[in-house]
């Protein structure tokens, strides 16, 4: 039996803390600030209209990200979602006290990474962002994308390989151009 003294979370309580995360995801998907703002506004409007259908105790964050993603996909025509690639993870270990030269190199690397991410197909970009930037679990990503967790893992693997394929020529070019 629910306790009538405990307040039920309002839409604003749940949705407002997600604004920056939703905007960042929309910005990466749309690759345009104005379109990202429109997507977030549309997401909040749809979520508010459908809030009565949200099941308390389920993952509100995943629900909001799914609305945003679906809004983005319906705003595009002819979105291609099938690309097959495969590979391992890459990790970078940051230095404890960077020198000014290291700071400049890290900024250049971040820009190179942004450009490589922007060059990926949307399904790869979105799965990398949800996993690596938003730090969602495979299950949360599966909820957002409406796919099985196993598909999340394989698509993430292919997305990382595709990102690596985008980055390697740029890194080689940088190494030879110095």
Z-matrix of the N, CA and C atoms (Angstrom, degrees):
N
C 1 1.445
C 2 1.536 1 109.07
N 3 1.357 2 118.63 1 125.43
C 4 1.455 3 120.81 2 -178.44
C 5 1.520 4 111.64 3 -68.81
N 6 1.305 5 115.68 4 144.88
C 7 1.462 6 122.51 5 179.13
C 8 1.527 7 108.48 6 -83.10
N 9 1.333 8 118.32 7 117.34
C 10 1.462 9 122.10 8 -176.90
C 11 1.524 10 111.89 9 -70.55
N 12 1.349 11 117.40 10 -15.48
C 13 1.459 12 120.39 11 179.25
C 14 1.530 13 111.98 12 -80.89
N 15 1.341 14 117.34 13 -19.98
C 16 1.456 15 120.53 14 179.39
C 17 1.526 16 109.30 15 -83.16
N 18 1.323 17 118.39 16 123.41
C 19 1.458 18 120.09 17 -178.81
C 20 1.533 19 110.57 18 -71.59
N 21 1.313 20 116.26 19 140.07
C 22 1.457 21 121.51 20 175.43
C 23 1.525 22 107.27 21 -81.91
N 24 1.312 23 117.19 22 138.04
C 25 1.461 24 121.07 23 -178.44
C 26 1.525 25 109.48 24 -61.50
N 27 1.316 26 115.27 25 134.88
C 28 1.459 27 119.92 26 177.84
C 29 1.521 28 108.93 27 -84.60
N 30 1.319 29 115.27 28 166.56
C 31 1.463 30 120.41 29 176.77
C 32 1.527 31 110.07 30 -56.70
N 33 1.326 32 116.49 31 -45.48
C 34 1.468 33 120.25 32 -178.97
C 35 1.525 34 111.49 33 -61.64
N 36 1.343 35 117.31 34 -40.20
C 37 1.468 36 121.01 35 179.50
C 38 1.524 37 110.99 36 -59.03
N 39 1.316 38 116.31 37 -40.12
C 40 1.462 39 121.02 38 -176.51
C 41 1.523 40 112.62 39 -85.18
N 42 1.329 41 117.16 40 -38.99
C 43 1.467 42 121.11 41 -169.62
C 44 1.526 43 114.26 42 -86.57
N 45 1.309 44 118.14 43 -38.77
C 46 1.467 45 119.72 44 -174.45
C 47 1.530 46 113.69 45 -61.18
N 48 1.331 47 120.17 46 -38.73
C 49 1.470 48 118.66 47 178.24
C 50 1.534 49 113.75 48 -64.55
N 51 1.316 50 117.79 49 -14.81
C 52 1.461 51 121.41 50 -177.92
C 53 1.524 52 113.16 51 -92.05
N 54 1.318 53 117.50 52 -3.69
C 55 1.458 54 120.98 53 -172.02
C 56 1.535 55 113.03 54 -54.42
N 57 1.328 56 117.30 55 -53.17
C 58 1.470 57 120.15 56 -176.91
C 59 1.522 58 111.76 57 -61.89
N 60 1.338 59 116.92 58 -41.47
C 61 1.460 60 120.19 59 179.35
C 62 1.526 61 110.95 60 -64.04
N 63 1.327 62 116.67 61 -43.34
C 64 1.461 63 120.46 62 179.32
C 65 1.524 64 110.94 63 -64.76
N 66 1.332 65 116.57 64 -42.15
C 67 1.467 66 119.46 65 179.03
C 68 1.533 67 110.88 66 -62.99
N 69 1.328 68 116.87 67 -44.90
C 70 1.469 69 119.58 68 179.59
C 71 1.521 70 111.41 69 -59.93
N 72 1.320 71 116.92 70 -43.13
C 73 1.462 72 121.16 71 178.76
C 74 1.533 73 109.86 72 -64.23
N 75 1.328 74 116.75 73 -44.70
C 76 1.467 75 121.00 74 179.37
C 77 1.521 76 110.87 75 -62.96
N 78 1.321 77 116.86 76 -38.85
C 79 1.480 78 121.61 77 -179.99
C 80 1.521 79 110.19 78 -62.34
N 81 1.325 80 116.41 79 -43.15
C 82 1.464 81 119.94 80 179.04
C 83 1.523 82 111.15 81 -68.43
N 84 1.316 83 116.88 82 -40.05
C 85 1.463 84 119.10 83 -179.80
C 86 1.526 85 111.08 84 -66.54
N 87 1.313 86 115.89 85 -50.30
C 88 1.460 87 120.89 86 -174.58
C 89 1.523 88 113.13 87 -79.87
N 90 1.314 89 116.74 88 -26.56
C 91 1.462 90 123.24 89 -176.11
C 92 1.524 91 111.83 90 58.28
N 93 1.332 92 115.53 91 31.06
C 94 1.450 93 121.89 92 179.01
C 95 1.527 94 107.73 93 -155.31
N 96 1.321 95 116.80 94 126.49
C 97 1.453 96 121.14 95 -176.13
C 98 1.515 97 113.90 96 -62.33
N 99 1.333 98 116.97 97 -42.82
C 100 1.461 99 120.76 98 -179.25
C 101 1.523 100 110.77 99 -65.84
N 102 1.327 101 116.84 100 -44.16
C 103 1.461 102 119.97 101 178.33
C 104 1.532 103 110.37 102 -64.89
N 105 1.332 104 117.20 103 -36.80
C 106 1.463 105 120.57 104 178.00
C 107 1.527 106 110.37 105 -63.37
N 108 1.324 107 117.07 106 -42.98
C 109 1.466 108 120.47 107 177.48
C 110 1.521 109 110.67 108 -60.31
N 111 1.334 110 116.47 109 -43.38
C 112 1.464 111 120.68 110 178.31
C 113 1.528 112 111.17 111 -62.41
N 114 1.332 113 116.17 112 -41.82
C 115 1.461 114 120.07 113 179.67
C 116 1.524 115 111.70 114 -63.44
N 117 1.315 116 116.84 115 -42.67
C 118 1.466 117 120.39 116 179.68
C 119 1.522 118 109.87 117 -66.09
N 120 1.327 119 116.93 118 -41.83
C 121 1.462 120 120.27 119 178.36
C 122 1.527 121 109.94 120 -62.12
N 123 1.317 122 117.43 121 -44.51
C 124 1.461 123 121.57 122 178.34
C 125 1.533 124 110.90 123 -63.41
N 126 1.338 125 116.55 124 -38.91
C 127 1.460 126 121.30 125 178.61
C 128 1.520 127 110.77 126 -61.29
N 129 1.324 128 116.50 127 -47.84
C 130 1.463 129 120.38 128 -179.60
C 131 1.531 130 110.88 129 -64.74
N 132 1.327 131 117.19 130 -39.41
C 133 1.464 132 119.90 131 179.50
C 134 1.530 133 110.47 132 -64.50
N 135 1.331 134 117.01 133 -45.57
C 136 1.470 135 120.44 134 179.41
C 137 1.532 136 111.03 135 -65.26
N 138 1.325 137 115.91 136 -41.96
C 139 1.466 138 119.64 137 -178.71
C 140 1.526 139 110.98 138 -66.12
N 141 1.304 140 116.59 139 -39.69
C 142 1.471 141 119.83 140 178.63
C 143 1.531 142 110.44 141 -64.31
N 144 1.348 143 116.07 142 -44.19
C 145 1.467 144 119.76 143 178.07
C 146 1.529 145 111.33 144 -61.84
N 147 1.334 146 116.76 145 -35.69
C 148 1.460 147 120.20 146 -176.57
C 149 1.513 148 114.90 147 -98.27
N 150 1.333 149 117.03 148 7.82
C 151 1.465 150 120.58 149 -174.84
C 152 1.526 151 112.75 150 -58.82
N 153 1.305 152 117.07 151 -32.77
C 154 1.472 153 119.24 152 -179.87
C 155 1.531 154 111.48 153 -65.40
N 156 1.333 155 117.03 154 -21.66
C 157 1.471 156 119.85 155 178.86
C 158 1.531 157 112.42 156 -90.22
N 159 1.343 158 116.55 157 -8.53
C 160 1.461 159 119.23 158 178.03
C 161 1.524 160 109.37 159 -67.89
N 162 1.327 161 115.73 160 133.42
C 163 1.462 162 121.51 161 -178.48
C 164 1.526 163 110.25 162 -88.72
N 165 1.342 164 119.18 163 110.12
C 166 1.470 165 120.22 164 177.06
C 167 1.525 166 110.29 165 -55.60
N 168 1.311 167 114.90 166 141.19
C 169 1.455 168 120.40 167 -178.74
C 170 1.517 169 112.26 168 95.68
N 171 1.349 170 117.46 169 -12.18
C 172 1.460 171 119.79 170 174.89
C 173 1.522 172 108.27 171 -94.37
N 174 1.296 173 117.01 172 178.03
C 175 1.459 174 122.47 173 -172.54
C 176 1.535 175 111.22 174 -82.46
N 177 1.318 176 116.44 175 99.41
C 178 1.463 177 121.52 176 -178.88
C 179 1.520 178 111.27 177 -63.88
N 180 1.320 179 117.20 178 -40.79
C 181 1.468 180 121.61 179 -179.68
C 182 1.529 181 110.33 180 -58.55
N 183 1.315 182 116.77 181 -48.03
C 184 1.463 183 120.59 182 179.09
C 185 1.527 184 110.40 183 -63.14
N 186 1.332 185 117.20 184 -37.64
C 187 1.454 186 121.89 185 178.85
C 188 1.524 187 110.61 186 -61.48
N 189 1.331 188 116.88 187 -44.88
C 190 1.471 189 121.33 188 179.58
C 191 1.531 190 111.43 189 -66.23
N 192 1.317 191 116.91 190 -43.79
C 193 1.469 192 119.80 191 179.50
C 194 1.534 193 110.44 192 -63.76
N 195 1.309 194 116.69 193 -35.59
C 196 1.467 195 119.61 194 179.07
C 197 1.528 196 110.25 195 -67.38
N 198 1.313 197 117.56 196 -41.18
C 199 1.464 198 120.51 197 176.88
C 200 1.518 199 109.87 198 -60.80
N 201 1.334 200 116.98 199 -44.46
C 202 1.466 201 120.79 200 179.62
C 203 1.527 202 110.33 201 -61.67
N 204 1.315 203 116.44 202 -46.93
C 205 1.463 204 120.33 203 -179.09
C 206 1.518 205 110.87 204 -61.74
N 207 1.324 206 117.23 205 -45.98
C 208 1.463 207 120.32 206 179.68
C 209 1.527 208 111.17 207 -63.33
N 210 1.321 209 117.40 208 -37.02
C 211 1.466 210 121.01 209 176.71
C 212 1.522 211 109.77 210 -63.63
N 213 1.309 212 116.66 211 -42.19
C 214 1.457 213 120.23 212 178.37
C 215 1.525 214 110.68 213 -63.30
N 216 1.323 215 116.70 214 -47.79
C 217 1.467 216 120.09 215 -177.37
C 218 1.526 217 111.77 216 -63.57
N 219 1.321 218 117.46 217 -36.74
C 220 1.461 219 118.83 218 179.07
C 221 1.519 220 111.94 219 -76.69
N 222 1.327 221 117.49 220 -14.35
C 223 1.463 222 120.00 221 177.37
C 224 1.527 223 110.97 222 -85.06
N 225 1.291 224 117.77 223 -8.37
C 226 1.468 225 123.20 224 -179.59
C 227 1.515 226 110.08 225 -112.27
N 228 1.333 227 116.70 226 147.61
C 229 1.459 228 119.52 227 174.11
C 230 1.512 229 108.41 228 -114.69
N 231 1.318 230 114.37 229 143.23
C 232 1.461 231 119.13 230 177.01
C 233 1.511 232 114.17 231 70.23
N 234 1.338 233 117.58 232 28.43
C 235 1.469 234 119.74 233 179.41
C 236 1.515 235 109.31 234 -65.98
N 237 1.311 236 116.25 235 125.42
C 238 1.456 237 120.72 236 178.41
C 239 1.521 238 108.63 237 -92.22
N 240 1.335 239 115.96 238 125.65
C 241 1.456 240 119.47 239 -175.42
C 242 1.513 241 113.94 240 -116.69
N 243 1.302 242 118.19 241 0.27
C 244 1.462 243 119.37 242 -176.79
C 245 1.529 244 111.01 243 -108.44
N 246 1.319 245 116.25 244 111.92
C 247 1.448 246 122.65 245 173.78
C 248 1.513 247 106.49 246 -144.62
N 249 1.321 248 118.24 247 135.00
C 250 1.467 249 119.90 248 -177.10
C 251 1.519 250 110.92 249 -117.92
N 252 1.313 251 115.50 250 119.32
C 253 1.458 252 123.01 251 175.18
C 254 1.523 253 108.31 252 -142.78
N 255 1.341 254 118.10 253 171.27
C 256 1.466 255 120.92 254 -176.33
C 257 1.529 256 111.31 255 -156.34
N 258 1.373 257 119.49 256 141.55
C 259 1.475 258 121.84 257 171.57
C 260 1.512 259 112.95 258 177.65
N 261 1.370 260 117.85 259 -173.15
C 262 1.472 261 124.27 260 -176.40
C 263 1.520 262 111.52 261 -98.21
N 264 1.336 263 115.87 262 174.75
C 265 1.461 264 122.28 263 179.05
C 266 1.521 265 111.23 264 -83.93
N 267 1.333 266 115.44 265 155.47
C 268 1.460 267 122.03 266 175.98
C 269 1.522 268 106.81 267 -124.49
N 270 1.318 269 116.63 268 135.18
C 271 1.460 270 120.49 269 177.83
C 272 1.517 271 109.57 270 -123.32
N 273 1.315 272 115.52 271 145.10
C 274 1.453 273 121.55 272 175.91
C 275 1.519 274 107.82 273 -117.12
N 276 1.322 275 117.24 274 137.83
C 277 1.456 276 121.56 275 -179.71
C 278 1.526 277 107.62 276 -106.30
N 279 1.344 278 116.94 277 115.27
C 280 1.453 279 119.31 278 -178.60
C 281 1.529 280 111.53 279 -71.86
N 282 1.328 281 116.29 280 149.83
C 283 1.468 282 120.13 281 178.59
C 284 1.525 283 109.42 282 -80.48
N 285 1.336 284 116.40 283 156.32
C 286 1.460 285 121.59 284 -177.26
C 287 1.530 286 111.66 285 -69.59
N 288 1.329 287 118.23 286 -51.43
C 289 1.462 288 122.47 287 179.84
C 290 1.521 289 108.50 288 -127.73
N 291 1.331 290 116.64 289 97.35
C 292 1.461 291 118.44 290 -176.66
C 293 1.521 292 112.53 291 -72.35
N 294 1.296 293 114.89 292 144.03
C 295 1.463 294 121.61 293 173.57
C 296 1.526 295 107.39 294 -80.32
N 297 1.322 296 119.21 295 165.38
C 298 1.469 297 120.13 296 176.66
C 299 1.538 298 111.98 297 -56.53
N 300 1.321 299 116.29 298 -36.86
C 301 1.467 300 119.95 299 178.25
C 302 1.529 301 110.85 300 -64.53
N 303 1.327 302 115.51 301 -40.47
C 304 1.462 303 119.33 302 178.90
C 305 1.524 304 111.03 303 -66.03
N 306 1.333 305 116.60 304 -38.56
C 307 1.463 306 120.48 305 178.18
C 308 1.528 307 109.70 306 -60.58
N 309 1.330 308 117.35 307 -45.69
C 310 1.464 309 121.02 308 178.58
C 311 1.527 310 111.42 309 -62.41
N 312 1.319 311 116.72 310 -41.33
C 313 1.464 312 120.55 311 178.85
C 314 1.524 313 110.65 312 -64.78
N 315 1.331 314 117.36 313 -41.42
C 316 1.459 315 120.92 314 178.98
C 317 1.524 316 110.83 315 -64.05
N 318 1.341 317 117.35 316 -39.32
C 319 1.465 318 120.28 317 177.09
C 320 1.524 319 110.42 318 -64.00
N 321 1.315 320 117.08 319 -42.06
C 322 1.467 321 120.70 320 177.88
C 323 1.521 322 110.46 321 -64.06
N 324 1.326 323 117.09 322 -40.03
C 325 1.465 324 120.92 323 178.79
C 326 1.532 325 111.38 324 -65.70
N 327 1.343 326 116.29 325 -39.90
C 328 1.466 327 119.50 326 178.15
C 329 1.525 328 110.64 327 -62.98
N 330 1.320 329 115.75 328 -41.63
C 331 1.467 330 119.58 329 178.84
C 332 1.525 331 110.47 330 -65.17
N 333 1.318 332 116.75 331 -40.48
C 334 1.456 333 121.25 332 177.01
C 335 1.531 334 110.21 333 -61.73
N 336 1.323 335 116.67 334 -41.10
C 337 1.464 336 121.46 335 178.42
C 338 1.526 337 110.62 336 -65.25
N 339 1.336 338 117.07 337 -43.30
C 340 1.474 339 120.46 338 178.10
C 341 1.528 340 110.46 339 -59.04
N 342 1.321 341 116.35 340 -45.01
C 343 1.470 342 120.44 341 -179.84
C 344 1.523 343 111.19 342 -64.92
N 345 1.321 344 116.87 343 -40.78
C 346 1.468 345 120.43 344 179.01
C 347 1.528 346 110.31 345 -65.49
N 348 1.324 347 117.47 346 -43.21
C 349 1.470 348 120.91 347 177.25
C 350 1.524 349 110.66 348 -60.72
N 351 1.325 350 116.35 349 -43.09
C 352 1.465 351 120.48 350 -179.30
C 353 1.527 352 111.08 351 -62.58
N 354 1.332 353 117.21 352 -26.84
C 355 1.455 354 121.22 353 -179.56
C 356 1.517 355 114.62 354 -81.49
N 357 1.319 356 116.70 355 -8.62
C 358 1.466 357 120.13 356 -179.03
C 359 1.521 358 110.90 357 -80.90
N 360 1.333 359 116.69 358 153.76
C 361 1.465 360 119.29 359 172.79
C 362 1.530 361 109.85 360 -62.46
N 363 1.317 362 116.17 361 150.69
C 364 1.470 363 122.08 362 -176.24
C 365 1.533 364 112.63 363 -52.03
N 366 1.341 365 120.41 364 -45.13
C 367 1.472 366 118.14 365 -178.41
C 368 1.530 367 113.24 366 -59.73
N 369 1.319 368 117.28 367 -33.31
C 370 1.468 369 120.30 368 178.58
C 371 1.523 370 110.44 369 -76.48
N 372 1.323 371 115.97 370 -43.05
C 373 1.455 372 120.13 371 -179.76
C 374 1.522 373 110.37 372 -60.74
N 375 1.347 374 117.35 373 -45.98
C 376 1.453 375 119.87 374 -176.41
C 377 1.524 376 111.72 375 -65.77
N 378 1.321 377 118.24 376 -38.68
C 379 1.463 378 119.59 377 -177.94
C 380 1.528 379 110.80 378 -71.17
N 381 1.332 380 117.26 379 -37.45
C 382 1.469 381 120.31 380 176.05
C 383 1.523 382 110.73 381 -64.46
N 384 1.307 383 117.09 382 -42.98
C 385 1.460 384 120.53 383 -179.10
C 386 1.519 385 111.98 384 -66.47
N 387 1.323 386 116.71 385 -42.69
C 388 1.464 387 119.13 386 179.46
C 389 1.525 388 111.29 387 -64.13
N 390 1.324 389 116.29 388 -38.16
C 391 1.467 390 120.22 389 -177.93
C 392 1.527 391 111.83 390 -79.40
N 393 1.312 392 116.70 391 -53.63
C 394 1.465 393 121.07 392 -170.52
C 395 1.524 394 114.00 393 -85.59
N 396 1.316 395 118.17 394 -35.41
C 397 1.465 396 120.50 395 -177.43
C 398 1.529 397 110.56 396 -93.38
N 399 1.323 398 116.28 397 -49.83
C 400 1.463 399 119.94 398 -178.52
C 401 1.525 400 112.33 399 -83.68
N 402 1.323 401 117.23 400 -9.24
C 403 1.468 402 124.44 401 176.95
C 404 1.526 403 112.32 402 54.37
N 405 1.321 404 115.74 403 41.38
C 406 1.464 405 120.18 404 176.60
C 407 1.516 406 109.57 405 -80.42
N 408 1.319 407 115.63 406 150.48
C 409 1.461 408 121.17 407 175.18
C 410 1.530 409 108.52 408 -74.94
N 411 1.324 410 116.10 409 164.92
C 412 1.469 411 120.24 410 177.38
C 413 1.528 412 110.16 411 -57.74
N 414 1.323 413 116.93 412 -39.05
C 415 1.461 414 120.63 413 -179.70
C 416 1.532 415 111.15 414 -65.12
N 417 1.340 416 116.60 415 -42.58
C 418 1.463 417 119.34 416 177.73
C 419 1.523 418 110.56 417 -63.40
N 420 1.320 419 116.71 418 -43.38
C 421 1.463 420 120.47 419 178.92
C 422 1.527 421 109.87 420 -61.84
N 423 1.327 422 116.30 421 -41.73
C 424 1.466 423 120.40 422 178.35
C 425 1.529 424 110.31 423 -58.99
N 426 1.331 425 117.05 424 -40.31
C 427 1.463 426 120.80 425 178.38
C 428 1.524 427 111.08 426 -65.73
N 429 1.339 428 116.01 427 -44.71
C 430 1.461 429 120.12 428 -178.47
C 431 1.532 430 110.55 429 -63.01
N 432 1.326 431 116.80 430 -45.22
C 433 1.461 432 121.01 431 -174.69
C 434 1.523 433 113.59 432 -88.17
N 435 1.324 434 116.77 433 -12.43
C 436 1.454 435 119.88 434 -179.61
C 437 1.520 436 113.32 435 68.77
N 438 1.343 437 115.56 436 37.47
C 439 1.459 438 121.31 437 179.75
C 440 1.524 439 108.75 438 -130.78
N 441 1.345 440 118.40 439 160.62
C 442 1.468 441 120.26 440 177.76
C 443 1.536 442 111.48 441 -65.68
N 444 1.330 443 115.90 442 153.90
C 445 1.472 444 121.05 443 179.84
C 446 1.529 445 110.91 444 -59.80
N 447 1.313 446 118.09 445 -35.50
C 448 1.462 447 121.00 446 177.64
C 449 1.523 448 111.82 447 -62.56
N 450 1.319 449 116.49 448 -37.14
C 451 1.468 450 120.82 449 176.75
C 452 1.521 451 109.99 450 -67.86
N 453 1.333 452 116.36 451 -36.59
C 454 1.467 453 120.31 452 176.67
C 455 1.521 454 109.17 453 -58.29
N 456 1.333 455 116.42 454 -47.77
C 457 1.467 456 119.90 455 -177.53
C 458 1.520 457 111.30 456 -63.30
N 459 1.330 458 117.91 457 -44.04
C 460 1.463 459 119.24 458 -178.15
C 461 1.526 460 111.03 459 -70.90
N 462 1.330 461 117.39 460 -38.54
C 463 1.461 462 119.58 461 178.93
C 464 1.527 463 110.58 462 -67.63
N 465 1.322 464 116.74 463 -37.43
C 466 1.458 465 120.57 464 177.42
C 467 1.529 466 109.94 465 -63.42
N 468 1.307 467 115.69 466 -41.22
C 469 1.463 468 120.91 467 178.02
C 470 1.535 469 110.40 468 -61.02
N 471 1.323 470 116.66 469 -46.10
C 472 1.474 471 121.07 470 179.25
C 473 1.531 472 110.74 471 -67.06
N 474 1.334 473 117.01 472 -36.63
C 475 1.463 474 120.45 473 179.65
C 476 1.520 475 110.92 474 -65.99
N 477 1.317 476 116.35 475 -40.47
C 478 1.474 477 119.51 476 177.82
C 479 1.523 478 110.55 477 -64.81
N 480 1.305 479 116.75 478 -38.45
C 481 1.467 480 120.19 479 177.58
C 482 1.526 481 110.50 480 -65.16
N 483 1.326 482 116.39 481 -42.44
C 484 1.461 483 120.43 482 179.03
C 485 1.528 484 110.63 483 -63.67
N 486 1.324 485 116.75 484 -40.86
C 487 1.463 486 120.50 485 178.07
C 488 1.520 487 110.06 486 -62.88
N 489 1.317 488 115.83 487 -43.11
C 490 1.455 489 120.06 488 178.08
C 491 1.529 490 110.87 489 -60.96
N 492 1.325 491 116.46 490 -42.03
C 493 1.468 492 120.83 491 178.96
C 494 1.527 493 110.99 492 -63.33
N 495 1.333 494 117.16 493 -33.43
C 496 1.467 495 121.03 494 176.18
C 497 1.530 496 111.31 495 -70.98
N 498 1.333 497 115.75 496 -36.79
C 499 1.464 498 120.12 497 -174.08
C 500 1.529 499 113.99 498 -82.20
N 501 1.315 500 117.69 499 -37.28
C 502 1.470 501 119.95 500 -174.23
C 503 1.531 502 114.08 501 -55.48
N 504 1.322 503 120.24 502 -48.05
C 505 1.473 504 118.40 503 178.47
C 506 1.530 505 112.19 504 -61.73
N 507 1.315 506 116.89 505 -36.46
C 508 1.471 507 120.53 506 179.28
C 509 1.531 508 110.10 507 -67.00
N 510 1.331 509 115.92 508 -40.99
C 511 1.471 510 119.34 509 179.01
C 512 1.525 511 110.65 510 -66.83
N 513 1.313 512 116.42 511 -42.10
C 514 1.479 513 119.53 512 178.31
C 515 1.515 514 110.84 513 -63.53
N 516 1.333 515 115.92 514 -41.28
C 517 1.467 516 121.05 515 179.15
C 518 1.524 517 109.79 516 -62.58
N 519 1.338 518 116.12 517 -41.96
C 520 1.466 519 121.06 518 178.48
C 521 1.506 520 112.31 519 -64.02
N 522 1.333 521 116.62 520 -38.77
C 523 1.466 522 121.33 521 -179.46
C 524 1.529 523 110.73 522 -67.44
N 525 1.336 524 116.61 523 -37.20
C 526 1.462 525 119.76 524 -178.76
C 527 1.518 526 112.26 525 -84.61
N 528 1.338 527 116.12 526 -21.21
C 529 1.452 528 119.86 527 -178.53
C 530 1.512 529 113.67 528 -84.31
N 531 1.331 530 117.77 529 -6.98
C 532 1.465 531 121.08 530 -176.57
C 533 1.497 532 111.13 531 -82.53
